[in-house]
Amino acid sequence: MYSLIKPILFKYDPEKVHHFVTDGLRFFNKVPGGAALSRGMWQVDDKRLERELFGLKFKNPVGLAAGFDKNGVMIKEMANLGFGFIETGTVTPLPQPGNPQPRMFRLVPDSALINRMGFNNDGMDAVAERIAAYRQSSAAKSQRVIIGGNIGKNKVTPNEEAVSDYIKCFDRLFDVVDYFVVNVSSPNTPGLRALQEKEPLMNILNTLQQRNNKNGVSRPILLKIAPDLTDDQLNDIVEIVQGSKIAGVIATNTTISREGLQSAESLKGETGGLSGKPLTKRSTEVIAYLHKKSNGAFPIIGVGGIHSAEDAQEKLQAGASLVQLYTGFIYEGPALITRICKELVNQS
């Protein structure tokens, strides 16, 4: 079904299409029988898909990466499509509009996207309230979906004060999310990637870890890293994760590289982070490097260029424990979740 409507959708601006599709999904799930039909078409319920990681039980290892549901408005609908976990955000303390439009571009010959969204979101209070409302809904009790909170700093916050933004988001979302992701690797907020350097990163992670106990409850904290890091920088990441005792890593975010693209020069020249098939190999290499260098000491969530069940398997075989989709989901549709889950069941 998706293959029939995709050529039409791809004729229009990607951001406008995103809102059109998500609005349509919300409407469809409100129609009597719509939610049940969605679950029947896409979900794969099988005990062999369950995974336990950093104290959480995932009903399947296929998640929705941050960026698709920035504001926590699609949790129920995405769970009905078969995702085992959903990562909201990136969330910042204050609402912000993000960068000027247009800010998302399809590179169809490369099965890729370039985005420079700039952490556009409704702010931590609005997102926390939506997740809390979902938690109280009847759908939440049956769906058993894990919810992550991907957090970042506002554009106007200088790097020297960035830790305060991460603290604010951490404290505000603590009661409503299952795990946190510290995002210092987006290329679309000026200066943000400088926070991946060892000293500022250790400061952020150690500060959050010191706050990570509320009435005897702690939340897993993960670090999302860029695919453009050198081996020396990846070695630092291993030391940082082990030194700060955070739960694990998400590898990887979008890339600033444009190597090997087939799309028009006008598209390749757009600034922002590149995602999709051109990232498949590099993100898997980063997963494998971290897994080998750390001797599998911490879990890795693999994301980047997953457009098939085989792509997901490669990430898992390289050392990932879970995988996430974004661009592959846009290009392949919800059937991709189903195919990955069925393949994992067949391989079990």
C-alpha positions as a Markdown table, in Angstrom:
| # | Residue | x | y | z |
|---|---|---|---|---|
| 1 | Met | 0.0 | 0.0 | 0.0 |
| 2 | Tyr | 2.8 | 2.5 | 0.9 |
| 3 | Ser | 4.5 | 1.8 | -2.4 |
| 4 | Leu | 1.5 | 3.1 | -4.2 |
| 5 | Ile | 1.2 | 6.4 | -2.4 |
| 6 | Lys | 5.0 | 7.1 | -1.9 |
| 7 | Pro | 5.5 | 8.4 | -5.5 |
| 8 | Ile | 2.7 | 11.0 | -4.8 |
| 9 | Leu | 4.0 | 11.9 | -1.4 |
| 10 | Phe | 7.6 | 12.4 | -2.7 |
| 11 | Lys | 6.4 | 15.1 | -5.2 |
| 12 | Tyr | 5.9 | 17.5 | -2.3 |
| 13 | Asp | 8.0 | 19.2 | 0.4 |
| 14 | Pro | 9.3 | 16.6 | 2.9 |
| 15 | Glu | 8.4 | 18.6 | 6.0 |
| 16 | Lys | 4.9 | 19.3 | 4.8 |
| 17 | Val | 4.4 | 15.6 | 3.8 |
| 18 | His | 5.6 | 14.6 | 7.3 |
| 19 | His | 2.8 | 16.6 | 8.9 |
| 20 | Phe | 0.3 | 15.4 | 6.4 |
| 21 | Val | 1.1 | 11.8 | 7.0 |
| 22 | Thr | 1.3 | 12.0 | 10.8 |
| 23 | Asp | -2.0 | 13.9 | 10.8 |
| 24 | Gly | -3.5 | 11.2 | 8.6 |
| 25 | Leu | -2.2 | 8.4 | 10.9 |
| 26 | Arg | -3.7 | 10.1 | 14.0 |
| 27 | Phe | -7.0 | 10.4 | 12.2 |
| 28 | Phe | -6.9 | 6.8 | 11.0 |
| 29 | Asn | -6.2 | 5.6 | 14.5 |
| 30 | Lys | -9.3 | 7.5 | 15.9 |
| 31 | Val | -11.6 | 6.0 | 13.3 |
| 32 | Pro | -13.5 | 2.9 | 14.9 |
| 33 | Gly | -11.4 | -0.1 | 14.1 |
| 34 | Gly | -8.5 | 1.9 | 12.7 |
| 35 | Ala | -6.1 | 1.2 | 15.5 |
| 36 | Ala | -6.9 | -2.6 | 15.5 |
| 37 | Leu | -6.4 | -2.7 | 11.7 |
| 38 | Ser | -3.1 | -1.0 | 12.0 |
| 39 | Arg | -1.9 | -3.5 | 14.6 |
| 40 | Gly | -3.2 | -6.4 | 12.6 |
| 41 | Met | -1.4 | -5.3 | 9.4 |
| 42 | Trp | 2.0 | -4.4 | 10.9 |
| 43 | Gln | 2.7 | -5.7 | 14.4 |
| 44 | Val | 4.6 | -9.0 | 14.9 |
| 45 | Asp | 3.9 | -10.3 | 18.4 |
| 46 | Asp | 6.3 | -13.0 | 19.4 |
| 47 | Lys | 8.1 | -13.7 | 22.7 |
| 48 | Arg | 11.3 | -14.5 | 20.7 |
| 49 | Leu | 11.5 | -10.8 | 19.8 |
| 50 | Glu | 11.7 | -9.6 | 23.4 |
| 51 | Arg | 14.9 | -8.1 | 24.7 |
| 52 | Glu | 16.0 | -7.0 | 28.1 |
| 53 | Leu | 18.5 | -4.2 | 28.2 |
| 54 | Phe | 19.7 | -1.8 | 31.0 |
| 55 | Gly | 16.8 | -3.0 | 33.2 |
| 56 | Leu | 14.1 | -2.4 | 30.6 |
| 57 | Lys | 12.0 | -5.0 | 28.8 |
| 58 | Phe | 11.5 | -4.3 | 25.1 |
| 59 | Lys | 8.8 | -6.2 | 23.3 |
| 60 | Asn | 10.9 | -6.1 | 20.1 |
| 61 | Pro | 14.3 | -4.6 | 19.2 |
| 62 | Val | 13.1 | -2.2 | 16.5 |
| 63 | Gly | 12.6 | 1.4 | 17.6 |
| 64 | Leu | 11.7 | 4.8 | 16.1 |
| 65 | Ala | 14.7 | 7.1 | 16.2 |
| 66 | Ala | 14.6 | 10.6 | 17.6 |
| 67 | Gly | 13.5 | 13.3 | 15.2 |
| 68 | Phe | 10.4 | 11.7 | 13.8 |
| 69 | Asp | 8.2 | 12.3 | 16.8 |
| 70 | Lys | 10.0 | 15.2 | 18.3 |
| 71 | Asn | 7.0 | 16.4 | 20.4 |
| 72 | Gly | 5.6 | 13.1 | 21.7 |
| 73 | Val | 2.4 | 13.4 | 19.7 |
| 74 | Met | 2.6 | 10.0 | 17.8 |
| 75 | Ile | 3.5 | 7.5 | 20.5 |
| 76 | Lys | 0.2 | 5.5 | 20.3 |
| 77 | Glu | 0.2 | 5.5 | 16.5 |
| 78 | Met | 3.8 | 4.5 | 16.1 |
| 79 | Ala | 3.3 | 1.7 | 18.6 |
| 80 | Asn | 0.4 | 0.5 | 16.6 |
| 81 | Leu | 2.7 | 0.3 | 13.6 |
| 82 | Gly | 4.9 | -2.2 | 15.5 |
| 83 | Phe | 7.7 | -0.2 | 17.0 |
| 84 | Gly | 9.0 | -1.7 | 20.2 |
| 85 | Phe | 10.3 | 1.6 | 21.5 |
| 86 | Ile | 9.9 | 5.2 | 20.6 |
| 87 | Glu | 12.4 | 8.0 | 21.2 |
| 88 | Thr | 10.9 | 11.5 | 21.5 |
| 89 | Gly | 12.9 | 14.7 | 20.9 |
| 90 | Thr | 15.4 | 16.1 | 20.6 |
| 91 | Val | 13.7 | 18.1 | 23.4 |
| 92 | Thr | 15.1 | 21.4 | 24.7 |
| 93 | Pro | 14.2 | 23.4 | 27.8 |
| 94 | Leu | 12.5 | 26.2 | 25.9 |
| 95 | Pro | 10.4 | 25.8 | 22.8 |
| 96 | Gln | 12.2 | 26.8 | 19.6 |
| 97 | Pro | 11.2 | 27.0 | 16.0 |
| 98 | Gly | 14.4 | 25.6 | 14.6 |
| 99 | Asn | 16.1 | 26.8 | 11.4 |
| 100 | Pro | 14.4 | 28.6 | 8.5 |
| 101 | Gln | 12.5 | 26.5 | 6.0 |
| 102 | Pro | 13.1 | 24.7 | 3.7 |
| 103 | Arg | 15.3 | 22.6 | 6.0 |
| 104 | Met | 14.7 | 19.0 | 4.8 |
| 105 | Phe | 15.7 | 17.6 | 1.4 |
| 106 | Arg | 15.2 | 14.2 | -0.2 |
| 107 | Leu | 18.1 | 12.7 | -2.2 |
| 108 | Val | 16.0 | 10.0 | -3.9 |
| 109 | Pro | 18.8 | 8.5 | -6.1 |
| 110 | Asp | 20.7 | 7.9 | -2.8 |
| 111 | Ser | 17.7 | 6.9 | -0.7 |
| 112 | Ala | 18.8 | 9.6 | 1.7 |
| 113 | Leu | 17.7 | 12.8 | 3.5 |
| 114 | Ile | 19.5 | 15.9 | 4.4 |
| 115 | Asn | 18.0 | 17.9 | 7.3 |
| 116 | Arg | 19.0 | 21.0 | 9.2 |
| 117 | Met | 15.9 | 21.2 | 11.4 |
| 118 | Gly | 17.8 | 22.7 | 14.3 |
| 119 | Phe | 16.0 | 21.1 | 17.3 |
| 120 | Asn | 12.6 | 22.5 | 16.5 |
| 121 | Asn | 10.3 | 21.4 | 19.3 |
| 122 | Asp | 7.6 | 22.5 | 21.7 |
| 123 | Gly | 9.9 | 22.5 | 24.7 |
| 124 | Met | 10.2 | 20.1 | 27.7 |
| 125 | Asp | 7.0 | 21.1 | 29.5 |
| 126 | Ala | 4.7 | 20.4 | 26.6 |
| 127 | Val | 6.5 | 17.1 | 25.7 |
| 128 | Ala | 6.5 | 15.9 | 29.3 |
| 129 | Glu | 2.8 | 16.6 | 29.6 |
| 130 | Arg | 2.0 | 14.7 | 26.4 |
| 131 | Ile | 4.0 | 11.6 | 27.5 |
| 132 | Ala | 2.3 | 11.7 | 30.9 |
| 133 | Ala | -1.1 | 11.8 | 29.3 |
| 134 | Tyr | -0.2 | 8.9 | 27.1 |
| 135 | Arg | 1.0 | 6.9 | 30.2 |
| 136 | Gln | -2.5 | 7.4 | 31.7 |
| 137 | Ser | -4.3 | 6.2 | 28.5 |
| 138 | Ser | -5.8 | 2.8 | 28.0 |
| 139 | Ala | -3.5 | 2.3 | 25.0 |
| 140 | Ala | -0.4 | 2.6 | 27.1 |
| 141 | Lys | -1.4 | -0.4 | 29.2 |
| 142 | Ser | -1.8 | -2.7 | 26.3 |
| 143 | Gln | 1.0 | -1.4 | 24.0 |
| 144 | Arg | 3.9 | -1.8 | 26.5 |
| 145 | Val | 6.1 | 0.4 | 24.4 |
| 146 | Ile | 9.3 | 1.8 | 25.9 |
| 147 | Ile | 9.7 | 5.6 | 25.6 |
| 148 | Gly | 13.0 | 7.4 | 25.4 |
| 149 | Gly | 13.7 | 11.1 | 25.9 |
| 150 | Asn | 16.4 | 12.6 | 23.6 |
| 151 | Ile | 17.6 | 15.8 | 25.2 |
| 152 | Gly | 19.6 | 18.8 | 24.0 |
| 153 | Lys | 20.4 | 22.4 | 24.6 |
| 154 | Asn | 18.7 | 25.5 | 23.2 |
| 155 | Lys | 20.4 | 27.3 | 20.4 |
| 156 | Val | 20.8 | 30.5 | 22.4 |
| 157 | Thr | 22.5 | 28.6 | 25.3 |
| 158 | Pro | 26.3 | 29.0 | 25.1 |
| 159 | Asn | 28.3 | 25.8 | 25.3 |
| 160 | Glu | 29.7 | 26.9 | 28.7 |
| 161 | Glu | 26.2 | 26.7 | 30.1 |
| 162 | Ala | 25.0 | 23.7 | 28.1 |
| 163 | Val | 25.0 | 21.4 | 31.2 |
| 164 | Ser | 22.2 | 23.5 | 32.7 |
| 165 | Asp | 19.9 | 22.8 | 29.7 |
| 166 | Tyr | 20.6 | 19.1 | 30.0 |
| 167 | Ile | 19.8 | 19.1 | 33.7 |
| 168 | Lys | 16.5 | 21.0 | 33.1 |
| 169 | Cys | 15.4 | 18.5 | 30.5 |
| 170 | Phe | 16.6 | 15.5 | 32.6 |
| 171 | Asp | 14.7 | 16.7 | 35.7 |
| 172 | Arg | 11.5 | 17.6 | 33.8 |
| 173 | Leu | 11.2 | 14.3 | 31.8 |
| 174 | Phe | 12.5 | 12.0 | 34.6 |
| 175 | Asp | 9.1 | 10.8 | 35.7 |
| 176 | Val | 7.7 | 10.1 | 32.2 |
| 177 | Val | 10.4 | 8.5 | 30.1 |
| 178 | Asp | 12.1 | 5.1 | 30.5 |
| 179 | Tyr | 15.5 | 6.2 | 29.3 |
| 180 | Phe | 17.5 | 9.3 | 28.3 |
| 181 | Val | 19.7 | 10.1 | 25.3 |
| 182 | Val | 22.2 | 12.9 | 25.5 |
| 183 | Asn | 22.4 | 14.4 | 22.1 |
| 184 | Val | 25.7 | 16.3 | 21.5 |
| 185 | Ser | 26.1 | 15.1 | 17.9 |
| 186 | Ser | 23.6 | 16.9 | 15.8 |
| 187 | Pro | 25.3 | 19.1 | 13.1 |
| 188 | Asn | 22.4 | 21.5 | 13.0 |
| 189 | Thr | 22.9 | 23.5 | 16.3 |
| 190 | Pro | 26.0 | 25.7 | 16.0 |
| 191 | Gly | 28.8 | 24.5 | 18.2 |
| 192 | Leu | 26.9 | 21.5 | 19.6 |
| 193 | Arg | 29.4 | 18.9 | 18.3 |
| 194 | Ala | 32.2 | 20.6 | 20.3 |
| 195 | Leu | 30.4 | 19.1 | 23.4 |
| 196 | Gln | 31.6 | 15.6 | 22.1 |
| 197 | Glu | 35.1 | 16.5 | 23.3 |
| 198 | Lys | 36.2 | 14.6 | 26.3 |
| 199 | Glu | 36.1 | 17.3 | 29.0 |
| 200 | Pro | 32.7 | 18.9 | 28.3 |
| 201 | Leu | 31.1 | 15.6 | 27.6 |
| 202 | Met | 32.3 | 14.0 | 30.9 |
| 203 | Asn | 31.0 | 17.1 | 32.7 |
| 204 | Ile | 27.5 | 16.7 | 31.3 |
| 205 | Leu | 27.3 | 12.9 | 31.8 |
| 206 | Asn | 28.8 | 12.9 | 35.3 |
| 207 | Thr | 26.4 | 15.8 | 36.3 |
| 208 | Leu | 23.4 | 13.8 | 35.1 |
| 209 | Gln | 24.6 | 10.6 | 36.7 |
| 210 | Gln | 24.9 | 12.5 | 40.0 |
| 211 | Arg | 21.2 | 13.5 | 39.7 |
| 212 | Asn | 20.2 | 10.0 | 38.5 |
| 213 | Asn | 18.4 | 8.8 | 41.6 |
| 214 | Lys | 14.9 | 9.9 | 42.5 |
| 215 | Asn | 13.3 | 8.1 | 45.4 |
| 216 | Gly | 15.5 | 5.1 | 44.7 |
| 217 | Val | 14.7 | 5.2 | 40.9 |
| 218 | Ser | 17.3 | 5.8 | 38.2 |
| 219 | Arg | 17.0 | 6.0 | 34.5 |
| 220 | Pro | 19.4 | 4.6 | 31.9 |
| 221 | Ile | 21.4 | 7.3 | 30.2 |
| 222 | Leu | 22.7 | 6.8 | 26.7 |
| 223 | Leu | 25.0 | 9.0 | 24.5 |
| 224 | Lys | 24.2 | 9.6 | 20.9 |
| 225 | Ile | 27.4 | 10.0 | 18.8 |
| 226 | Ala | 28.2 | 11.2 | 15.3 |
| 227 | Pro | 29.5 | 8.9 | 12.6 |
| 228 | Asp | 32.2 | 11.3 | 11.7 |
| 229 | Leu | 34.4 | 10.6 | 14.8 |
| 230 | Thr | 37.9 | 9.4 | 14.3 |
| 231 | Asp | 39.2 | 6.2 | 15.9 |
| 232 | Asp | 41.0 | 8.3 | 18.6 |
| 233 | Gln | 37.7 | 10.0 | 19.3 |
| 234 | Leu | 35.9 | 6.7 | 19.4 |
| 235 | Asn | 38.5 | 5.5 | 21.9 |
| 236 | Asp | 37.6 | 8.5 | 24.0 |
| 237 | Ile | 33.9 | 7.6 | 23.8 |
| 238 | Val | 34.7 | 4.1 | 25.2 |
| 239 | Glu | 36.6 | 5.7 | 28.1 |
| 240 | Ile | 33.9 | 8.3 | 28.7 |
| 241 | Val | 31.1 | 5.7 | 28.8 |
| 242 | Gln | 33.0 | 3.4 | 31.1 |
| 243 | Gly | 34.2 | 6.3 | 33.3 |
| 244 | Ser | 30.8 | 7.9 | 33.7 |
| 245 | Lys | 29.0 | 4.5 | 34.0 |
| 246 | Ile | 26.2 | 5.5 | 31.7 |
| 247 | Ala | 24.1 | 2.7 | 30.2 |
| 248 | Gly | 25.3 | 2.8 | 26.6 |
| 249 | Val | 25.6 | 4.4 | 23.2 |
| 250 | Ile | 23.5 | 5.2 | 20.2 |
| 251 | Ala | 25.5 | 4.9 | 17.0 |
| 252 | Thr | 25.0 | 6.9 | 15.0 |
| 253 | Asn | 23.5 | 10.4 | 14.3 |
| 254 | Thr | 23.6 | 12.0 | 10.8 |
| 255 | Thr | 26.8 | 12.7 | 8.9 |
| 256 | Ile | 28.3 | 15.9 | 7.5 |
| 257 | Ser | 30.0 | 13.8 | 4.8 |
| 258 | Arg | 28.8 | 13.9 | 1.2 |
| 259 | Glu | 31.1 | 11.2 | -0.1 |
| 260 | Gly | 29.8 | 9.0 | -3.0 |
| 261 | Leu | 26.4 | 10.7 | -3.4 |
| 262 | Gln | 24.7 | 10.4 | -6.8 |
| 263 | Ser | 22.1 | 13.1 | -6.4 |
| 264 | Ala | 22.3 | 16.5 | -8.0 |
| 265 | Glu | 25.0 | 18.9 | -6.9 |
| 266 | Ser | 22.4 | 21.4 | -5.8 |
| 267 | Leu | 21.1 | 18.9 | -3.3 |
| 268 | Lys | 24.5 | 17.6 | -2.2 |
| 269 | Gly | 25.4 | 21.2 | -1.4 |
| 270 | Glu | 22.6 | 21.7 | 1.1 |
| 271 | Thr | 24.0 | 22.0 | 4.7 |
| 272 | Gly | 22.8 | 19.7 | 7.4 |
| 273 | Gly | 23.0 | 16.1 | 8.5 |
| 274 | Leu | 22.8 | 13.3 | 5.9 |
| 275 | Ser | 20.9 | 10.2 | 6.7 |
| 276 | Gly | 19.8 | 7.0 | 4.9 |
| 277 | Lys | 21.6 | 4.5 | 2.8 |
| 278 | Pro | 24.9 | 6.4 | 2.4 |
| 279 | Leu | 25.3 | 6.1 | 6.2 |
| 280 | Thr | 24.7 | 2.3 | 6.3 |
| 281 | Lys | 28.3 | 1.2 | 6.1 |
| 282 | Arg | 29.8 | 3.8 | 8.3 |
| 283 | Ser | 27.3 | 3.5 | 11.1 |
| 284 | Thr | 27.9 | -0.3 | 11.2 |
| 285 | Glu | 31.7 | 0.3 | 11.2 |
| 286 | Val | 31.3 | 2.5 | 14.3 |
| 287 | Ile | 29.1 | -0.1 | 16.1 |
| 288 | Ala | 31.7 | -2.8 | 15.3 |
| 289 | Tyr | 34.6 | -0.6 | 16.5 |
| 290 | Leu | 33.0 | 0.4 | 19.8 |
| 291 | His | 31.8 | -3.2 | 20.5 |
| 292 | Lys | 35.3 | -4.6 | 19.8 |
| 293 | Lys | 37.2 | -1.9 | 21.6 |
| 294 | Ser | 35.0 | -2.1 | 24.7 |
| 295 | Asn | 34.9 | -6.0 | 24.6 |
| 296 | Gly | 31.1 | -5.6 | 24.6 |
| 297 | Ala | 31.1 | -3.8 | 27.9 |
| 298 | Phe | 28.1 | -1.7 | 27.2 |
| 299 | Pro | 25.0 | -1.9 | 25.0 |
| 300 | Ile | 24.8 | -0.2 | 21.6 |
| 301 | Ile | 21.7 | 0.9 | 19.8 |
| 302 | Gly | 22.4 | 0.8 | 16.1 |
| 303 | Val | 20.9 | 3.5 | 13.8 |
| 304 | Gly | 21.8 | 4.7 | 10.4 |
| 305 | Gly | 20.9 | 3.5 | 6.9 |
| 306 | Ile | 18.6 | 0.6 | 7.9 |
| 307 | His | 16.5 | 0.0 | 4.8 |
| 308 | Ser | 16.0 | -3.7 | 5.0 |
| 309 | Ala | 16.0 | -6.7 | 7.3 |
| 310 | Glu | 19.5 | -7.5 | 6.2 |
| 311 | Asp | 20.7 | -4.0 | 7.2 |
| 312 | Ala | 19.2 | -4.5 | 10.6 |
| 313 | Gln | 20.9 | -7.9 | 11.0 |
| 314 | Glu | 24.3 | -6.5 | 10.0 |
| 315 | Lys | 23.9 | -3.9 | 12.8 |
| 316 | Leu | 23.0 | -6.6 | 15.3 |
| 317 | Gln | 25.8 | -8.9 | 14.2 |
| 318 | Ala | 28.3 | -6.0 | 14.5 |
| 319 | Gly | 27.4 | -5.6 | 18.2 |
| 320 | Ala | 24.2 | -3.7 | 18.4 |
| 321 | Ser | 21.5 | -4.9 | 20.9 |
| 322 | Leu | 18.7 | -2.9 | 19.4 |
| 323 | Val | 18.1 | -0.9 | 16.2 |
| 324 | Gln | 16.3 | 2.3 | 15.3 |
| 325 | Leu | 14.7 | 3.5 | 12.1 |
| 326 | Tyr | 14.1 | 7.0 | 10.6 |
| 327 | Thr | 15.0 | 7.5 | 7.0 |
| 328 | Gly | 14.5 | 3.9 | 6.1 |
| 329 | Phe | 11.0 | 4.1 | 7.6 |
| 330 | Ile | 10.3 | 7.1 | 5.4 |
| 331 | Tyr | 11.5 | 5.4 | 2.2 |
| 332 | Glu | 10.3 | 1.9 | 2.9 |
| 333 | Gly | 7.2 | 2.5 | 5.0 |
| 334 | Pro | 5.9 | 0.5 | 8.0 |
| 335 | Ala | 6.4 | -2.8 | 6.3 |
| 336 | Leu | 10.1 | -2.4 | 7.1 |
| 337 | Ile | 9.4 | -2.9 | 10.8 |
| 338 | Thr | 7.4 | -6.1 | 10.0 |
| 339 | Arg | 10.1 | -7.5 | 7.7 |
| 340 | Ile | 12.8 | -6.9 | 10.3 |
| 341 | Cys | 10.8 | -8.5 | 13.1 |
| 342 | Lys | 9.8 | -11.5 | 11.0 |
| 343 | Glu | 13.4 | -12.1 | 9.9 |
| 344 | Leu | 14.5 | -12.0 | 13.5 |
| 345 | Val | 11.9 | -14.5 | 14.5 |
| 346 | Asn | 13.0 | -16.8 | 11.6 |
| 347 | Gln | 16.6 | -16.5 | 12.7 |
| 348 | Ser | 15.9 | -17.3 | 16.4 |
